[in-house]
Amino acid sequence: MPYPTSTALRSPPAAPSREPYKLYGQTYPLDTHSNLPPTIISKLDRGLLTHPSHPLSILRQIIQDHFASATSIVHPNPVVSVFQNFDELGFPADHPGRAVTDSYYLNKDYMLRAHTSAHEVETYRSGLDHWLLSADVYRRDEIDASHYPVFHQMEGTHVWSESELDALPALNAKLAADLAGCPLVIEDTTQISPSNPYQPSHDPRHAAQITQHLKHSLNSLIFRLFGGVAQSGGEPLRVRWIEAFFPFTTPSYEVEVWWGGEWLELLGCGVVMQKTLDLAGQSHKSGWAFGLGLERIAMVLYNIPDIRLFWSTDARFLSQFKPGQITQFKPYSKYPPCHKDMSFWLPEATVAVEAGSEAGGAGEGVTKVEAGRRVFHENDYCEIVREVAGDLVETVTLIDDFTHPKSKRQSKCYRLNYRSMDRSLSNEEVNALQDQVQKRVVSEMGIEMR
Ligand code: PHE
């Protein structure tokens, strides 16, 4: 057999491999759910959360220091079973997050975790009562300055056994006294109601104490993170509690902070559903949990304008941050953007689904054909754009949506804005990227350029 010639080595790569995924020492056979692209696989081992001078790692450390008595875990392996990510936590079979357009699947049984809550049951099972678990999480999404298919969450929780719950009133009094001394305005008109009830198996007095402890603990964390900066402007910090729904907590809340003239959503939380603790063999315990997005918080605290910067390996980015400190990011340069529009016809009889829409498809066996009609999903389009252009694409925006009055055919026009974080892009380079996107969407999504 001859050695391959250099030409053969340089020939274009073959069609995406249909080899099973081999990750963390395991082999995952492919099936119709498998949708893990190479760009995502290449992000798996970046370890941003443990890089000592990375802003996400610094923020993680600051939160861990605040909850000094909690056990801190950085969970390395993002592969979880679909059961762990969804079923065990009570997500219904038709929850939109389960769609192949919204999550990354190795196959129908395994996926990349879409939230850190996927580790709740196993962590409670290990016997820990007060812990923080940080990890990279993966979701298929739109493309803009605050969305990236990989981001980082921290799950935090505190549970107590029945006998320990009697200590909560005293703990709460102490936390309330500490908070009373902070320039903090807490807006909370939430109520326990049929839409956000205590759990039937809980003594309402205990549930009220747990809820109180959750609120005090998070208000105090938020003041630790945002209070210093807000105070320097002379105004007290404003925090708002709103009723929420999660299948694995009740009552449930979302917490927002008033920042830069708008309410910024920080986290979701609630009283842990007893079923979660039952599954973990900890039926005698109850308590609270929260989940927060580290990028969202880091972007505003450090003034980082684009989520792609967290992935930068440029020393001009990384050298700006110091452990234990939150400092203002100084942009080293904003390189010029270059936008290109792409107009196309969807295949006939297509239903279009926009990113973030609840109609992303239903539960088991989601395919791109529903009721005999092909589905155009914006997340699929964005994924191809990311596959081709990686971090060189800044935003993808729908700028025109049109249905032909006679033929009823649908057309769309997306504006792809290209900009590098580290250098200027040439027009030729951008044209070549746009060309490749065009070829791939035509062949993979059955659309027709206008
Ligand atoms: N996992 C939820 C999310 O990603 C957040 C959450 C965590 C809510 C823990 C309640 C309790 O949105």
Boltz pocket constraint, residues with backbone or C-beta under 6 A from the ligand:
constraints:
  - pocket:
      binder: B
      contacts: [[A, 114], [A, 115], [A, 116], [A, 117], [A, 155], [A, 156], [A, 246], [A, 249], [A, 253], [A, 267], [A, 268], [A, 269], [A, 270], [A, 289], [A, 290], [A, 291], [A, 292]]
      max_distance: 6.0
